[in-house]
């Protein structure tokens, strides 16, 4: 069958997600944003979805397929870092919320959408992880742990779906210049910049370009992989 052209982007109302949705539209895909927040400007179709809630994800999946068409691409972008706190200072509720959005949300959305893709024999799932999931960022232990989980989930899910036509890959960026960085302390952000050989933050456009390839039919021999976007910081 022809490749499904609907591309779901979670957390796509602004920042990285909005840039990814715009870039996928350039490739002829029809983006549908799943987000609790409404888009800050007129743009793609929007479905209100709490990615950490199983019923909400199921409803968004059904509504997308019913109102827009078969989902061919899922970009799991919704996430939050939480405030900069040491492990000793991190409240359990803060830890659980960060795991719920970043890791549980990726799992719930991937499971729901893959169930629609596999019978059709085609799909692309792109998870937005983080270099924090590889290195562990001090004062962002919850976020680091959640993104490490996203990386492991990507590897396992990609292997499970190998041969179905559905490919699962992840991008692990270093710090990208978005509003999300405002949740962190200035010192934490500066530490990230200092670690980069290119001595700068990444841009949403640079990240969106890599996601666009992973979300396309041009990506055909990669699954369960993690692609760094780190300004030269990652060498492994």
N, C-alpha and C positions, 0 to 999 in steps of 0.2 A: 504494500500500500504506500501511497505518497506520505512523505514525512509530515507529521503534525506540526503546525506552525505556531501554536500557542506556547508562549514562554512565561511561566510563573516566576516572579521575582519576589521573594519574601523580604519584608523590610524595605520595600522599594519606593517609599514615599519621598525619601530625600537621600542625600549623601551618596554612598557607593551604590546602593540599590537603584536610585534614580538614574545614575550614570550608566549602570549596566542595562537597565530597561531601554534607555535611549539608544545605546549602542546596538542592542539586539534588534531594535526596530530598523536600524540601518541595513541589517542583513535580511530584512523581509519578514522577520518574525513579528508576531503580535503580542506585545507584553501585557500581562495582567498582574497587577501589583496586589500582593497580600500584605496588609499592614493594619495595625490598630489605628494609626494616624492617617488622616486624609492627606493626599499629596499637597505639597505647598504651591503647586502651580498646575494648570491644566495639562493633562498628559494622558498616560495609558489608563485603561479600565482599572478600577480599584474595587477590591473585595475586602471587607473588614475581616481580619482573621487574627486570632491569638495563637501563634504557632506553638505555644506551650500547652495548649488545651486540645486534647484528642478530638472532642466533638466539634470544636471550631474548625480544625483542620479538615475533618471529614466533610463538613458543610461547605467549606470553601472549595474543596476538590469537586464536589458534586455541582456547585453553582458555576464553577469555571467551565466544566465540561458541558453543562446544560446551556449556558448563556453564550459561550464563546467558541467552544469546540474542543477537540482532543488536545491534551497537553503533550507537547513534544519535548519541552525543556523545563527543568526546575533549577533555579538558582537559590540555594539556601543561604541568604545573606542576613536575615534578621539576627540581631545580636546586641549585646550591651557589655561594656567593660565593668561597670560599677565603679565606685570611688576607689582611690588608691589607699589600701590598708594592708598592713602586714597580716600574716596568718593569725597572730595573737589578737589583732584588733578586729578581725572580720567576724561580724555577727552571723550566726547560722542561717538566719533568714536571708541575708544578703548572698551568702554562698548558694543557697538553694535557688534563689531567683535567677542568678547568673547561669547556673547549670540548666535550669528549666528553659530559658530562652535560647541559649547558644547550643546546647547539646540535645536536650529533649526535643526542642523545636526542629532541629535538623533531622533527628530520627523520625519524628511523627510525620513530617512533610514528605520525607523520602519514602517512607513505608507506604503512605497513602497514594502518592503519585506514581511510584514504581508499579503498584498494583494495576494502574491503568495503562502504563507504558508496555509492560512485558507482553500482554496478549497481542499487542499490535506489532511487536517485534522491532520497536525503535524508541529511543529516548536518550536524553543527555541530562545528567544530574551533576551540577557543579556546586560544591560546598565551599563557602568562604571560611577558611580556617584562619590561622595567624602564626607568625613566627614565634609568638609567645607560647604556642602549643608545642614547639620544638625546644626552645631554649628555657622557658620559664622566666617570666618577668617579675622581679621583686616588687612587692606591694600590689600585684595583680594575680595572686595565686588562684583565685576562683576562675578568673577569665582564662589563665594559662591552662588550668586543668580541664576546663570545658573544651577549649580548642584542641588540646591533645586528644580528647575524646572524639572530636570531629575528625581528626586525622585518622585515628584508628578505625572509626566507623566507615570512613571513605574506603580504606584499604579492604576491610572485610566485605562491605556491600559490593564493591567493584568485582571482587572475586566471585561472590555469590551470583551476580547477574551476568558474568562473562558468558558469551554465547547466546544471550537473549536479544542482542541488539541494543541493549540499554547500557551505556557507559557511565561510570561514576568516578569523578575526579575532584580534586580540591586545589585551591589556591591558598598559599600561606604567605600573605604580605607582611612586610614590616609596617611601621606606622604610615598610615595614609592620611592626608590632610582633609579631615572632615570634622563635623561638629562633635563626633564621638570622642575626639581627643579632649574636649572640654570637660569630660567626666574625670580625667586624670589630672594629677598635679603637674605644674609646669616642670618640676624637676624630673618626673617620670618621662615626659615627652622629650625633654632635652637629652636625657640618657639614651633614648632610642635614636635620636638624630646623630649623636656623637658616635654611636656604634656603626653607623653606615659609612662605608668607604666613599659614597657619593655625597655624604654630609647634607642630606636633605630628606624631607618627607616625600613619599610617593604621591601621585595624583590619582583621583578617581578615574580619569580617562585612561591612564596607563593600566590600571587594574581591569577596567571594563574591556579593554582590547584583548587581554589574555582570556578573560571569561568568554568573550565572543567566540574565540577559536574553540575552546573546550565545549561550548554549547552547540557547535556546528557539526555538520556532516564531514567537514574537513578533518576533524579529529576522529580517527577511526582505528588507531592502534595503541590507544592508551586508556587504561581503566585501573581504578584503585591507586592512582598516582597522586602525588602532591607536588605542585609547581610553586617554587619560591618566587617572590617578587620583592626583593629585599635591598636593592641598591648595592649589591655586592656583599651584603653582610653574611648571607648563608653560603657556606662552602661545602655542604654535605648533603 
